[in-house]
Amino acid sequence: MPYLIAVVALVGALCLVDLVLTLGVVRRLREHTKLLDALYEAVDLMGGPAGAGGRMSPGDVAAEFEATTVDGTPLTRELLVDGTVVAFLSPDCSGCHEKLPGFASWAAGQDRSRVLAVIDNRSGDPAEMVTALRAVAQVVVDSAVSDAFGVQAFPTFLQVATGGRLLAVAPDISRLPAGSPA
């Protein structure tokens, strides 16, 4: 019987130590999340420090562009609907492939006319991304759209107003105001 009490006391002590260590890890992860959020605010995702020459920031308007979706629909800056979420992806970007399932899942619950996937065609085969997104988003395979928005880093997610005015920039769909689950 004394051995049983000693074992129970030992297991209880180990559980308590584990709980304390787990709470410490959670606290540290929260600190790191805050630091990463601050980093994203300090450095925009258009390829450089916020306010750097040639980089767009919220309030700026995209340059004129003309493109055609993979379904044959013409697309211009003026045809963008207010609140449209634009995902800029590249076939040779491992981060883009990691975020692709989550973005496709999010887009499936949205109005397709307000979701645009721009796949940069400078490198890699876009077929996999086109297949994954075609049913849930308007898909354009054209680097001219990326250039019009000044995007230099992939993946990048934007929310735009009518006429291509930039409302928000984020590294992940969940960080956009429109990126919350539908």
C-alpha positions as CSV (number, residue, x, y, z in Angstrom):
1,M,0.0,0.0,0.0
2,P,2.8,2.5,0.7
3,Y,4.2,1.8,-2.7
4,L,0.9,2.7,-4.3
5,I,0.7,6.0,-2.5
6,A,4.3,6.8,-3.5
7,V,3.5,5.9,-7.2
8,V,0.3,8.1,-7.2
9,A,2.3,10.9,-5.6
10,L,5.1,10.6,-8.2
11,V,2.6,10.5,-11.1
12,G,0.8,13.5,-9.7
13,A,4.0,15.4,-9.3
14,L,5.0,14.6,-12.9
15,C,1.7,15.7,-14.2
16,L,2.0,19.0,-12.3
17,V,5.5,19.6,-13.7
18,D,4.2,18.8,-17.2
19,L,1.3,21.2,-16.8
20,V,3.7,24.0,-15.7
21,L,6.0,23.3,-18.7
22,T,3.1,23.3,-21.1
23,L,1.8,26.6,-19.8
24,G,5.3,28.0,-20.2
25,V,5.4,26.9,-23.9
26,V,2.0,28.3,-24.6
27,R,3.0,31.7,-23.1
28,R,6.2,31.7,-25.2
29,L,4.2,30.8,-28.4
30,R,1.9,33.8,-27.7
31,E,4.9,36.1,-27.4
32,H,6.4,34.8,-30.7
33,T,3.0,35.3,-32.4
34,K,3.0,38.9,-31.2
35,L,6.5,39.4,-32.5
36,L,5.7,37.9,-35.9
37,D,2.6,40.1,-36.1
38,A,4.7,43.2,-35.4
39,L,7.2,42.0,-38.1
40,Y,4.4,41.7,-40.7
41,E,3.3,45.3,-39.8
42,A,6.9,46.6,-40.1
43,V,7.6,44.9,-43.4
44,D,5.0,44.8,-46.1
45,L,4.6,41.7,-48.3
46,M,5.1,43.5,-51.5
47,G,8.8,42.9,-51.3
48,G,10.4,45.4,-49.0
49,P,10.1,47.8,-46.1
50,A,6.8,49.6,-45.8
51,G,6.8,52.8,-47.8
52,A,9.7,51.7,-50.1
53,G,9.6,53.3,-53.5
54,G,7.4,51.4,-56.0
55,R,5.7,49.2,-53.3
56,M,1.9,49.4,-52.8
57,S,0.3,49.9,-49.5
58,P,-3.4,50.2,-48.4
59,G,-5.0,53.1,-50.1
60,D,-2.9,52.8,-53.3
61,V,-4.5,51.8,-56.6
62,A,-3.2,49.0,-58.8
63,A,-1.9,49.9,-62.2
64,E,-4.1,49.2,-65.3
65,F,-4.1,45.7,-66.5
66,E,-6.0,43.4,-68.8
67,A,-6.1,39.7,-68.4
68,T,-8.4,36.7,-69.1
69,T,-9.4,34.1,-66.6
70,V,-8.9,30.4,-67.4
71,D,-12.7,30.3,-68.1
72,G,-12.3,33.0,-70.8
73,T,-13.8,35.9,-68.8
74,P,-12.0,39.3,-69.3
75,L,-10.6,41.0,-66.2
76,T,-9.4,44.5,-65.7
77,R,-8.8,46.7,-62.7
78,E,-12.2,48.4,-63.2
79,L,-14.0,45.0,-63.1
80,L,-12.8,44.1,-59.6
81,V,-15.8,44.0,-57.3
82,D,-15.6,45.8,-53.9
83,G,-14.2,43.5,-51.3
84,T,-12.5,41.1,-53.7
85,V,-9.8,38.9,-52.2
86,V,-6.9,38.4,-54.5
87,A,-4.4,35.6,-53.9
88,F,-1.0,35.8,-55.7
89,L,0.6,32.4,-56.0
90,S,3.5,31.0,-57.9
91,P,3.8,27.3,-59.1
92,D,7.4,27.1,-57.8
93,C,6.6,28.5,-54.4
94,S,6.5,25.9,-51.6
95,G,4.7,28.3,-49.3
96,C,2.0,28.7,-52.0
97,H,1.5,24.9,-52.2
98,E,1.3,24.7,-48.4
99,K,-1.4,27.4,-48.3
100,L,-3.3,26.2,-51.4
101,P,-5.6,23.7,-49.6
102,G,-6.6,26.2,-46.9
103,F,-7.2,29.0,-49.4
104,A,-9.3,26.6,-51.7
105,S,-11.3,25.5,-48.6
106,W,-11.9,29.1,-47.6
107,A,-12.8,30.2,-51.1
108,A,-15.4,27.4,-51.4
109,G,-17.5,29.2,-48.9
110,Q,-17.3,32.6,-50.6
111,D,-18.9,34.3,-53.5
112,R,-16.8,33.2,-56.5
113,S,-17.0,36.6,-58.1
114,R,-15.2,38.1,-55.1
115,V,-12.3,35.6,-55.1
116,L,-9.5,36.0,-57.6
117,A,-6.4,33.7,-57.8
118,V,-3.5,35.1,-59.8
119,I,-1.0,32.5,-60.6
120,D,2.3,34.0,-61.8
121,N,3.4,32.4,-65.1
122,R,7.1,33.2,-65.0
123,S,8.1,29.8,-63.6
124,G,6.7,26.3,-63.0
125,D,3.6,24.6,-64.3
126,P,0.4,26.2,-63.0
127,A,-1.9,23.3,-63.8
128,E,-2.1,21.9,-60.3
129,M,-3.1,25.3,-58.9
130,V,-5.6,26.0,-61.7
131,T,-7.2,22.6,-61.0
132,A,-7.4,23.2,-57.3
133,L,-8.9,26.7,-57.6
134,R,-10.9,26.8,-60.8
135,A,-14.2,25.7,-59.2
136,V,-14.0,28.1,-56.2
137,A,-12.3,31.3,-57.6
138,Q,-11.7,33.3,-60.7
139,V,-8.3,32.1,-61.9
140,V,-5.8,34.1,-64.0
141,V,-2.5,32.8,-65.1
142,D,-0.7,36.0,-65.9
143,S,2.3,37.8,-64.3
144,A,1.0,41.1,-65.6
145,V,-1.6,41.2,-62.8
146,S,1.1,40.6,-60.2
147,D,3.1,43.4,-61.7
148,A,0.1,45.7,-61.7
149,F,-0.3,45.2,-57.9
150,G,3.5,45.4,-57.3
151,V,3.6,41.9,-55.8
152,Q,7.1,40.5,-55.5
153,A,6.7,37.9,-52.8
154,F,4.5,34.8,-53.0
155,P,2.1,33.9,-51.5
156,T,0.5,37.3,-51.0
157,F,-3.2,37.9,-50.2
158,L,-4.9,41.2,-50.8
159,Q,-8.3,42.7,-50.3
160,V,-9.3,45.3,-52.9
161,A,-12.1,47.8,-53.4
162,T,-13.8,48.6,-56.6
163,G,-11.3,49.9,-59.2
164,G,-8.3,48.1,-57.7
165,R,-7.8,50.2,-54.6
166,L,-5.8,48.2,-52.0
167,L,-7.6,47.7,-48.7
168,A,-5.3,45.2,-46.9
169,V,-2.3,43.0,-47.5
170,A,-1.5,39.7,-45.7
171,P,0.7,36.6,-45.9
172,D,-2.2,34.3,-45.2
173,I,-5.9,34.4,-46.0
174,S,-6.8,34.3,-42.3
175,R,-5.0,37.6,-41.7
176,L,-7.3,39.6,-44.1
177,P,-10.4,41.2,-42.8
178,A,-12.3,39.1,-45.3
179,G,-10.3,36.0,-44.4
180,S,-12.4,34.9,-41.5
181,P,-14.4,31.7,-42.2
182,A,-17.6,32.1,-44.1
